[in-house]
Amino acid sequence: MERQEGLLDKNLYLGMLALSLAIFLVANDFTAFSPALPAMEHEFHSDLTTTQWVINGYALVFGVLIISGGRLADMYGRRRVFFIGTLLFMAFSLIGGIAVNMGMLLISRALMGIGGAMMWPSILGMTYGLMTEKRAGLAGGLVITVCGIANSVGPLLGGALADYASWRWIFFINLPVSAVALYVCWRVIPDDSPEACDERIDYAGITSLSMALFALLLAFDLVVDVGFKSPLVFGLIAAFFLLICLFSVVEKRVGAQALIPPDVAGNKRFVFASAATLLISALFFAGLFFIPQFLTNVRGTSAMRAGMGLIPMMLSFSVFGFLAGKLYDVIGAKKIVSTATLLMTLGMYLLSHIHKDTQYMSLVPGLVILGAGIGLFNSTITTVAITVVDSSRASLAGAIIFMFQIAGGAVGLGLNTTIVAMATDMPSGIGYAFTANAYLAMFSFIICILFVGDKKPEV
């Protein structure tokens, strides 16, 4: 009996170790590439608006498909979907690492988002599945902790690899880590394939929404070269609005299996939480993308030092994201998200004064304040979204908010990049973009203070 319990404990620890590696892998890939982007620009002779797709392509695909990834895990089993997603992630990491031109790099990076979207909900489900109900809090703490570490280490790791090896190793390092996670999960996590499932994938909704967001991002990209009056830009923006309308029609016809089901879309408190999330979704991506660009291209620092430059924001983000959970039951959601949006407004305002002679240390206060606001907001708004809908929709609501954070951030970064690229110089452009972000955060504050509540309304 003791031997059996010991074996179970060993499997638990091995399983949690493998899943922690997988969590680190997915979370790290959001931040590790930012300090290495200038090296990619130099090698492939590309410009800022093209290189931003290294982050945007992955984020857009990941964000739009995350809900479907969860539904696939429910339909076919978390373990199986995790295996498939990880193999896709590894395959396109290899292709990205050997890319011979920017097109090959961007396509492989975007397709990595499919693997990530299949892995992430499966990882979460398996992590909670390994724990008993009494240890559910420990599982959640593990996810938050590993994500925080991965997000913080990512820029440093990416910068170090770009300086001392090659940016290609940011892709290649995914292969052994993924292989270890796959092997251990195969050995210690039991098959959980369901016998039957009523879930369906809203393929029409996914396609129309993805095409709409891609058209908008492509318009942002092209406007720098051809201007707002170009028929091509005008056509892409018109296509965006038409596809969004088509997405709305499709969602109504699909009903309960829609990407955003009617009962969730019709919940006003959820809609306001989503609107607040969309308005500030660009801020994290903007800081992640433009601070290393400024430090490398304007101040002439190395990729590793540029990655280190993000540490104040990432550590603040991690610490305050953890504290948000402690504060939620004490002061309530409204006060936390309202304070968070004010901090983000202030952080972006401070960073918006950037110019060509700005010293790094003068950026640190803005980075710390911005990170604190993002950490407080993201954790709390997810809890708000989950608690204002019916309990049967809790996981779906969390996934939808995550979709708004990631896919919305991709669109916001595209707009930011257009602002920067159209300016006379990079520091001025970053200042204009960060000023626009500060106003978006201010609008989010208004929504939070007026419409975001602390408790689920009684039915």
C-alpha positions as CSV (number, residue, x, y, z in Angstrom):
1,M,0.0,0.0,0.0
2,E,2.8,2.4,1.0
3,R,4.6,1.5,-2.2
4,Q,1.5,2.3,-4.3
5,E,1.1,5.6,-2.6
6,G,4.7,6.4,-3.1
7,L,4.3,5.6,-6.8
8,L,1.3,7.9,-7.0
9,D,3.2,10.7,-5.3
10,K,6.1,10.2,-7.7
11,N,3.8,10.3,-10.7
12,L,2.1,13.4,-9.3
13,Y,5.5,15.2,-9.0
14,L,6.7,14.1,-12.4
15,G,3.4,15.1,-14.0
16,M,3.5,18.6,-12.4
17,L,7.1,19.0,-13.4
18,A,6.3,18.1,-17.0
19,L,3.2,20.4,-17.1
20,S,5.3,23.2,-15.5
21,L,7.8,22.9,-18.4
22,A,4.9,23.1,-20.8
23,I,3.4,26.2,-19.0
24,F,6.9,27.8,-19.1
25,L,7.2,27.0,-22.8
26,V,3.9,28.7,-23.8
27,A,4.3,31.7,-21.5
28,N,7.9,32.2,-22.4
29,D,7.2,32.4,-26.1
30,F,5.1,35.5,-25.6
31,T,8.1,37.5,-24.2
32,A,11.3,35.9,-25.3
33,F,11.3,37.2,-28.9
34,S,10.9,40.9,-28.1
35,P,14.7,41.7,-27.5
36,A,15.7,39.6,-30.5
37,L,13.5,41.4,-33.0
38,P,16.1,44.0,-34.1
39,A,18.5,41.1,-34.9
40,M,15.8,39.6,-37.1
41,E,15.3,42.9,-38.8
42,H,19.0,43.2,-39.5
43,E,19.4,39.7,-40.9
44,F,16.4,39.8,-43.2
45,H,16.5,43.6,-44.0
46,S,13.0,44.1,-42.9
47,D,11.2,47.0,-41.3
48,L,9.4,47.6,-38.0
49,T,5.9,47.0,-39.4
50,T,6.9,43.6,-40.8
51,T,8.9,42.4,-37.8
52,Q,6.0,43.1,-35.4
53,W,4.2,40.1,-37.0
54,V,6.7,37.8,-35.2
55,I,4.7,38.7,-32.0
56,N,1.4,39.6,-33.6
57,G,1.0,36.6,-35.8
58,Y,1.5,34.2,-32.9
59,A,-0.7,36.2,-30.6
60,L,-3.5,36.6,-33.1
61,V,-3.7,32.9,-34.0
62,F,-3.3,31.9,-30.3
63,G,-5.9,34.3,-29.1
64,V,-8.6,33.5,-31.7
65,L,-8.2,29.8,-31.4
66,I,-7.8,29.5,-27.6
67,I,-11.6,28.8,-27.1
68,S,-11.6,26.2,-29.8
69,G,-8.5,24.6,-28.2
70,G,-10.5,24.2,-25.0
71,R,-13.4,22.6,-26.8
72,L,-11.2,20.2,-28.7
73,A,-9.7,19.1,-25.3
74,D,-13.3,18.5,-24.0
75,M,-14.2,16.6,-27.2
76,Y,-11.1,14.4,-27.6
77,G,-9.3,14.4,-24.3
78,R,-6.8,16.9,-22.8
79,R,-3.9,14.5,-23.0
80,R,-4.4,13.7,-26.7
81,V,-5.0,17.3,-27.7
82,F,-1.9,18.3,-25.7
83,F,0.2,15.8,-27.6
84,I,-1.0,17.0,-30.9
85,G,-0.6,20.7,-30.0
86,T,2.9,20.1,-28.7
87,L,4.0,18.2,-31.8
88,L,2.7,21.1,-34.0
89,F,4.5,23.6,-31.7
90,M,7.7,21.7,-32.1
91,A,7.4,21.2,-35.9
92,F,6.8,24.9,-36.5
93,S,9.5,25.9,-34.0
94,L,12.0,23.9,-36.1
95,I,10.8,25.5,-39.3
96,G,11.0,29.0,-37.7
97,G,14.6,28.2,-36.5
98,I,15.8,27.3,-40.0
99,A,13.8,30.1,-41.8
100,V,15.6,31.5,-44.8
101,N,13.5,34.6,-45.2
102,M,11.1,36.8,-43.3
103,G,8.0,35.2,-44.9
104,M,9.0,31.7,-43.8
105,L,9.7,33.0,-40.3
106,L,6.4,34.8,-40.0
107,I,4.3,31.9,-41.3
108,S,6.0,29.4,-39.0
109,R,5.6,31.7,-36.0
110,A,1.9,32.2,-36.7
111,L,1.3,28.4,-37.1
112,M,3.0,27.9,-33.7
113,G,0.0,29.7,-32.4
114,I,-2.2,26.8,-33.4
115,G,-0.1,24.5,-31.3
116,G,-0.1,26.9,-28.4
117,A,-3.9,27.3,-28.5
118,M,-4.3,23.5,-28.3
119,M,-1.7,23.1,-25.5
120,W,-2.7,25.8,-23.1
121,P,-6.3,24.7,-22.2
122,S,-5.1,21.1,-22.1
123,I,-2.3,22.0,-19.8
124,L,-4.7,23.8,-17.4
125,G,-7.1,21.0,-17.4
126,M,-4.4,18.4,-16.7
127,T,-2.8,20.5,-14.0
128,Y,-6.1,20.8,-12.1
129,G,-6.9,17.1,-12.9
130,L,-3.7,15.9,-11.2
131,M,-4.7,17.7,-8.0
132,T,-7.5,16.8,-5.6
133,E,-10.1,19.4,-4.9
134,K,-8.4,20.4,-1.7
135,R,-5.2,21.2,-3.7
136,A,-6.9,23.2,-6.5
137,G,-5.6,26.4,-5.0
138,L,-2.1,24.9,-5.2
139,A,-2.6,24.1,-8.9
140,G,-3.8,27.7,-9.6
141,G,-0.8,29.1,-7.7
142,L,1.6,26.9,-9.7
143,V,0.2,28.1,-13.0
144,I,0.4,31.8,-11.9
145,T,3.9,31.3,-10.5
146,V,5.4,29.5,-13.5
147,C,3.8,32.0,-15.9
148,G,5.3,34.9,-13.9
149,I,8.7,33.3,-14.0
150,A,8.5,32.5,-17.7
151,N,7.3,36.0,-18.6
152,S,10.1,37.5,-16.5
153,V,12.9,35.2,-17.8
154,G,11.7,35.3,-21.4
155,P,13.2,38.7,-22.4
156,L,16.5,37.9,-20.6
157,L,16.7,34.4,-22.2
158,G,15.8,35.7,-25.7
159,G,18.3,38.6,-25.5
160,A,21.1,36.3,-24.3
161,L,20.5,33.8,-27.0
162,A,20.4,36.6,-29.7
163,D,23.7,38.0,-28.4
164,Y,25.7,34.9,-27.7
165,A,24.3,32.3,-30.1
166,S,21.5,33.4,-32.5
167,W,17.9,34.4,-32.3
168,R,17.2,31.0,-34.0
169,W,18.0,29.3,-30.7
170,I,14.8,30.9,-29.2
171,F,13.0,28.5,-31.6
172,F,15.4,25.6,-31.2
173,I,15.3,25.6,-27.4
174,N,11.6,24.7,-27.6
175,L,12.4,21.3,-29.0
176,P,14.2,19.6,-26.1
177,V,11.9,21.2,-23.5
178,S,8.8,20.0,-25.5
179,A,10.2,16.5,-25.9
180,V,10.8,16.1,-22.1
181,A,7.3,17.4,-21.4
182,L,5.8,15.1,-23.9
183,Y,7.6,12.0,-22.7
184,V,6.8,12.5,-19.0
185,C,3.2,13.3,-19.7
186,W,2.9,10.2,-21.8
187,R,4.4,8.1,-19.0
188,V,2.6,9.5,-15.9
189,I,-0.7,11.2,-17.0
190,P,-3.5,8.7,-17.8
191,D,-5.6,8.9,-21.0
192,D,-8.7,11.0,-20.3
193,S,-10.5,10.7,-23.7
194,P,-14.3,11.1,-23.2
195,E,-16.7,8.5,-24.5
196,A,-19.1,11.2,-25.8
197,C,-19.2,15.0,-25.9
198,D,-21.8,17.5,-27.1
199,E,-19.2,20.2,-27.9
200,R,-18.9,21.5,-31.4
201,I,-16.3,23.8,-33.0
202,D,-17.6,27.1,-34.5
203,Y,-15.5,26.9,-37.7
204,A,-17.4,29.7,-39.5
205,G,-17.1,32.0,-36.5
206,I,-13.4,31.3,-36.1
207,T,-12.8,31.9,-39.9
208,S,-14.7,35.1,-40.1
209,L,-13.2,36.6,-37.0
210,S,-9.7,35.6,-37.9
211,M,-10.0,37.1,-41.4
212,A,-11.5,40.3,-40.0
213,L,-8.6,40.8,-37.6
214,F,-6.0,39.9,-40.2
215,A,-7.5,42.4,-42.7
216,L,-7.3,45.1,-40.1
217,L,-3.8,44.3,-39.1
218,L,-2.7,44.1,-42.8
219,A,-4.3,47.6,-43.3
220,F,-2.2,48.9,-40.4
221,D,0.9,47.4,-42.0
222,L,0.3,48.8,-45.5
223,V,-0.8,52.3,-44.5
224,V,2.8,53.2,-43.7
225,D,3.8,52.6,-47.3
226,V,0.7,53.6,-49.3
227,G,-1.2,55.9,-47.0
228,F,-4.8,56.0,-45.7
229,K,-6.2,57.1,-49.0
230,S,-5.0,54.0,-50.8
231,P,-7.8,51.9,-52.3
232,L,-6.1,48.8,-50.9
233,V,-6.1,50.1,-47.4
234,F,-9.7,51.4,-47.8
235,G,-10.7,48.0,-49.1
236,L,-9.1,46.1,-46.2
237,I,-10.8,48.3,-43.6
238,A,-14.1,47.8,-45.4
239,A,-13.5,44.1,-45.4
240,F,-12.8,44.2,-41.7
241,F,-16.2,45.7,-41.0
242,L,-18.0,43.4,-43.4
243,L,-16.4,40.3,-41.8
244,I,-17.2,41.5,-38.3
245,C,-20.9,41.8,-39.4
246,L,-20.6,38.3,-41.0
247,F,-19.2,37.0,-37.7
248,S,-22.2,38.5,-35.8
249,V,-24.6,36.8,-38.2
250,V,-22.8,33.5,-37.9
251,E,-22.7,33.6,-34.1
252,K,-26.5,34.1,-34.0
253,R,-27.1,31.2,-36.3
254,V,-24.8,28.8,-34.5
255,G,-26.4,29.6,-31.1
256,A,-25.1,27.8,-28.0
257,Q,-22.0,26.4,-29.8
258,A,-21.0,29.9,-31.0
259,L,-17.5,31.2,-30.2
260,I,-19.2,33.7,-27.9
261,P,-22.6,32.1,-27.0
262,P,-25.7,34.4,-26.9
263,D,-26.1,34.1,-23.1
264,V,-22.6,35.3,-22.6
265,A,-22.6,38.0,-25.2
266,G,-25.9,39.3,-23.8
267,N,-24.6,39.6,-20.3
268,K,-24.0,43.3,-19.8
269,R,-21.5,43.0,-17.0
270,F,-19.5,40.6,-19.0
271,V,-19.6,42.9,-22.0
272,F,-18.3,45.8,-20.0
273,A,-15.5,43.7,-18.5
274,S,-14.6,42.7,-22.1
275,A,-14.7,46.3,-23.3
276,A,-12.4,47.4,-20.5
277,T,-10.1,44.5,-21.4
278,L,-10.0,45.4,-25.1
279,L,-9.1,49.0,-24.4
280,I,-6.0,48.2,-22.4
281,S,-5.0,45.0,-24.2
282,A,-2.4,46.8,-26.3
283,L,-0.4,48.2,-23.4
284,F,1.5,45.1,-22.4
285,F,2.4,44.2,-26.0
286,A,3.4,47.8,-26.7
287,G,5.8,47.9,-23.7
288,L,7.1,44.4,-24.6
289,F,7.8,45.4,-28.2
290,F,8.9,49.0,-28.2
291,I,11.1,49.3,-25.1
292,P,13.7,46.8,-26.5
293,Q,13.4,48.4,-29.9
294,F,14.2,51.8,-28.4
295,L,17.1,50.4,-26.3
296,T,18.6,48.5,-29.2
297,N,18.0,50.8,-32.2
298,V,18.2,54.2,-30.5
299,R,20.4,53.7,-27.4
300,G,22.6,51.1,-29.1
301,T,22.4,48.5,-26.3
302,S,22.8,44.7,-26.8
303,A,19.9,42.4,-27.2
304,M,20.6,40.9,-23.7
305,R,20.7,44.3,-22.1
306,A,17.5,45.3,-23.9
307,G,15.8,42.1,-22.5
308,M,17.1,43.0,-19.1
309,G,15.4,46.4,-19.6
310,L,12.0,44.7,-19.4
311,I,12.7,43.1,-16.0
312,P,11.2,45.9,-13.9
313,M,7.9,45.7,-15.8
314,M,7.8,41.9,-15.8
315,L,8.6,41.5,-12.1
316,S,6.1,44.2,-11.1
317,F,3.5,42.4,-13.4
318,S,4.2,39.1,-11.7
319,V,4.2,40.4,-8.1
320,F,1.0,42.5,-8.4
321,G,-0.7,39.7,-10.4
322,F,-0.1,37.5,-7.4
323,L,-1.3,40.2,-4.9
324,A,-4.5,40.8,-6.9
325,G,-5.8,37.4,-5.8
326,K,-5.1,38.3,-2.1
327,L,-6.8,41.7,-2.4
328,Y,-9.9,40.6,-4.3
329,D,-11.8,39.4,-1.2
330,V,-10.6,42.3,0.8
331,I,-11.4,45.4,-1.2
332,G,-13.4,44.0,-4.2
333,A,-13.0,44.0,-7.9
334,K,-14.1,47.5,-8.7
335,K,-11.4,49.2,-6.6
336,I,-8.7,46.9,-7.9
337,V,-9.5,47.3,-11.7
338,S,-10.1,51.0,-11.3
339,T,-6.8,51.4,-9.5
340,A,-5.1,49.2,-12.1
341,T,-6.3,51.3,-15.0
342,L,-5.2,54.5,-13.3
343,L,-1.7,52.9,-12.8
344,M,-1.6,51.9,-16.5
345,T,-2.6,55.4,-17.5
346,L,0.1,56.9,-15.3
347,G,2.7,54.3,-16.5
348,M,2.1,55.0,-20.1
349,Y,2.0,58.7,-19.6
350,L,5.4,58.6,-17.9
351,L,6.8,56.4,-20.7
352,S,5.3,58.7,-23.4
353,H,8.0,61.4,-22.6
354,I,10.6,59.2,-24.2
355,H,13.1,60.9,-26.6
356,K,16.4,60.1,-28.3
357,D,18.5,61.1,-25.3
358,T,16.3,59.3,-22.7
359,Q,18.4,57.3,-20.2
360,Y,17.2,53.9,-19.2
361,M,16.9,54.6,-15.5
362,S,14.3,57.4,-16.3
363,L,12.1,54.7,-17.9
364,V,12.1,52.4,-14.8
365,P,9.4,54.2,-12.8
366,G,7.0,54.1,-15.8
367,L,7.8,50.4,-16.4
368,V,7.2,49.4,-12.8
369,I,3.9,51.3,-12.6
370,L,2.7,49.9,-15.9
371,G,3.6,46.4,-14.9
372,A,1.8,46.8,-11.5
373,G,-1.4,48.0,-13.3
374,I,-1.4,45.2,-15.8
375,G,-0.8,42.6,-13.1
376,L,-3.6,43.9,-11.0
377,F,-6.0,44.2,-13.9
378,N,-5.5,40.9,-15.8
379,S,-5.9,38.7,-12.8
380,T,-8.9,40.6,-11.4
381,I,-10.8,41.1,-14.7
382,T,-10.6,37.4,-15.4
383,T,-12.2,36.7,-12.0
384,V,-14.9,39.3,-12.7
385,A,-15.7,37.7,-16.1
386,I,-16.0,34.3,-14.5
387,T,-18.2,35.4,-11.6
388,V,-20.8,37.5,-13.6
389,V,-21.9,34.6,-15.8
390,D,-23.6,31.3,-14.9
391,S,-21.3,28.8,-13.2
392,S,-21.6,26.4,-16.2
393,R,-20.0,29.1,-18.4
394,A,-17.1,29.9,-16.0
395,S,-14.3,28.3,-18.0
396,L,-15.7,29.6,-21.3
397,A,-15.9,33.2,-19.9
398,G,-12.3,33.0,-18.8
399,A,-11.2,31.8,-22.2
400,I,-13.1,34.6,-23.9
401,I,-11.5,37.2,-21.8
402,F,-8.1,35.7,-22.5
403,M,-9.0,35.9,-26.2
404,F,-9.7,39.6,-25.9
405,Q,-6.4,40.1,-24.0
406,I,-4.3,38.3,-26.6
407,A,-6.0,38.9,-29.9
408,G,-6.9,42.5,-28.9
409,G,-3.3,43.1,-27.9
410,A,-2.2,41.9,-31.3
411,V,-4.5,44.4,-33.0
412,G,-3.5,47.2,-30.6
413,L,0.2,46.5,-31.2
414,G,-0.5,46.7,-35.0
415,L,-2.0,50.2,-34.5
416,N,0.9,51.2,-32.2
417,T,3.4,50.1,-34.8
418,T,1.6,52.1,-37.5
419,I,1.8,55.2,-35.3
420,V,5.5,54.7,-34.7
421,A,6.4,53.9,-38.3
422,M,4.6,57.1,-39.6
423,A,6.5,59.4,-37.2
424,T,9.6,61.3,-38.2
425,D,11.8,59.2,-35.9
426,M,11.3,56.2,-33.6
427,P,11.4,57.9,-30.2
428,S,8.8,60.5,-31.3
429,G,6.6,57.7,-32.7
430,I,6.9,55.7,-29.5
431,G,5.9,58.8,-27.5
432,Y,2.8,59.3,-29.7
433,A,1.8,55.6,-29.4
434,F,2.3,55.5,-25.7
435,T,0.2,58.7,-25.3
436,A,-2.6,57.1,-27.3
437,N,-2.3,54.1,-25.0
438,A,-2.6,56.3,-21.9
439,Y,-5.9,57.7,-23.3
440,L,-7.2,54.1,-23.9
441,A,-6.3,53.2,-20.3
442,M,-8.2,56.3,-19.1
443,F,-11.3,55.3,-21.1
444,S,-11.0,51.8,-19.5
445,F,-10.9,53.4,-16.1
446,I,-14.2,55.1,-16.8
447,I,-15.8,51.8,-17.8
448,C,-14.4,50.1,-14.7
449,I,-15.5,52.8,-12.3
450,L,-19.0,53.0,-13.7
451,F,-19.9,49.5,-14.9
452,V,-17.6,46.8,-13.4
453,G,-19.2,45.4,-10.3
454,D,-17.9,43.3,-7.4
455,K,-20.6,40.6,-7.2
456,K,-22.6,38.4,-9.6
457,P,-26.1,39.9,-10.0
458,E,-28.9,37.9,-8.6
459,V,-31.1,36.1,-11.1
